[in-house]
Amino acid sequence: MEALECIKTRYSARGFKPKPIPRNVMNQILEAVRNTPSYTNTQPWEVVVVSGKKKDELSKVIFALAKAKAPTSPDLPMPKGWPAAHDARGHEHGARRLATLGIERGDEAGRENLRLLNFEFYGAPCVVFLFMDGSLEEWSIFDMGLFAQNFILAAHSQGVESVLQASLTNYAPQIKKFLGVAESKKLIIGISLGYPDNEAKLNKYRSLKQKPAEFTKWCE
Ligand SMILES: Cc1cc2nc3c(=O)[nH]c(=O)nc-3n(C[C@H](O)[C@H](O)[C@H](O)COP(=O)(O)O)c2cc1C
């Protein structure tokens, strides 16, 4: 797939076929993503790929926590709030996603079910967790973002769709324990991925984007 086409057609998928991602496809993705740039080539990323029975077991653990609204302990603090324009875009995203599913804004149970789908990895056959050393700071998080974006684009080029999930990081200590990852590591993001179920209602949803003129200033 041509690069511009790949960037333009990527979207967050939230419904998947059960078909596993073949190991050679995952290897191809990882082989491409290792070329990600990083601050002084420090390459902070540490990747855990979870599928099969382990993925199902992990889902059970974190779904139960999320359902019980257990206390959250993300390694990166969740945003406390947003400036008005960003907040408006976030609300618009939430409202249009609910509308796609026919869930009324006041339908607390419907909204809760939607939230909980995160912890079933939206039915994906695979979830990938990106960690970095606990001593690393902001610039390494920047590198992790580059890695995550390369990862989802490489996957998309292979017909594998994905969704980044900050929500999963709420249960970072439990995920690290389950995966045998040292407590001292920082969990940056979870990414559910697989072959998309194009019939899934949530996959009909597409987010709105700003036009370049809205975020670009030209100085000539
Ligand atoms: C850092 C980050 C965290 C995200 N966390 C979640 C999440 O927990 N659950 C979810 O369904 N989508 C999550 N998303 C996906 C965003 O909602 C999505 O990228 C955004 O609405 C734009 O839509 P698009 O990816 O289809 O272009 C996250 C995206 C990013 C970049």
The ligand as a Tripos MOL2 file, in Angstrom:
@<TRIPOS>MOLECULE
LIG
   31    33     1     0     0
SMALL
NO_CHARGES

@<TRIPOS>ATOM
      1 C1         -3.3520    7.9840   23.0960 C.3       1 LIG1
      2 C2         -4.6590    7.4220   22.5820 C.ar      1 LIG1
      3 C3         -5.4960    6.7450   23.4440 C.ar      1 LIG1
      4 C4         -6.7110    6.1940   22.9780 C.ar      1 LIG1
      5 N1         -7.4850    5.4500   23.8260 N.ar      1 LIG1
      6 C5         -8.6080    4.8720   23.3610 C.ar      1 LIG1
      7 C6         -9.3660    4.0050   24.2050 C.ar      1 LIG1
      8 O1         -9.0440    3.7700   25.3710 O.2       1 LIG1
      9 N2        -10.4740    3.4260   23.6830 N.ar      1 LIG1
     10 C7        -10.8570    3.6320   22.3820 C.ar      1 LIG1
     11 O2        -11.8630    3.0570   21.9630 O.2       1 LIG1
     12 N3        -10.1610    4.4510   21.5590 N.ar      1 LIG1
     13 C8         -9.0430    5.0660   22.0130 C.ar      1 LIG1
     14 N4         -8.2850    5.8490   21.1770 N.ar      1 LIG1
     15 C9         -8.6920    6.0400   19.7780 C.3       1 LIG1
     16 C10        -9.1990    7.4610   19.5400 C.3       1 LIG1
     17 O3        -10.5030    7.5920   20.0510 O.3       1 LIG1
     18 C11        -9.1650    7.7380   18.0180 C.3       1 LIG1
     19 O4         -7.8300    7.6890   17.5730 O.3       1 LIG1
     20 C12        -9.7490    9.0890   17.6710 C.3       1 LIG1
     21 O5        -11.1000    9.1610   17.9960 O.3       1 LIG1
     22 C13        -9.5760    9.4000   16.1850 C.3       1 LIG1
     23 O6        -10.1840    8.3990   15.3980 O.3       1 LIG1
     24 P1         -9.3450    7.5290   14.3450 P.3       1 LIG1
     25 O7         -8.2610    6.8000   15.0710 O.co2     1 LIG1
     26 O8        -10.3590    6.5830   13.7490 O.co2     1 LIG1
     27 O9         -8.7630    8.4600   13.3310 O.co2     1 LIG1
     28 C14        -7.0880    6.3910   21.6210 C.ar      1 LIG1
     29 C15        -6.2270    7.0920   20.7590 C.ar      1 LIG1
     30 C16        -5.0310    7.5920   21.2250 C.ar      1 LIG1
     31 C17        -4.1070    8.3270   20.2660 C.3       1 LIG1
@<TRIPOS>BOND
     1     1     2 1
     2     2     3 ar
     3     2    30 ar
     4     3     4 ar
     5     4     5 ar
     6     4    28 ar
     7     5     6 ar
     8     6     7 ar
     9     6    13 1
    10     7     8 2
    11     7     9 ar
    12     9    10 ar
    13    10    11 2
    14    10    12 ar
    15    12    13 ar
    16    13    14 ar
    17    14    15 1
    18    14    28 ar
    19    15    16 1
    20    16    17 1
    21    16    18 1
    22    18    19 1
    23    18    20 1
    24    20    21 1
    25    20    22 1
    26    22    23 1
    27    23    24 1
    28    24    25 2
    29    24    26 1
    30    24    27 1
    31    28    29 ar
    32    29    30 ar
    33    30    31 1
@<TRIPOS>SUBSTRUCTURE
     1 LIG1         1 GROUP 0 **** ****
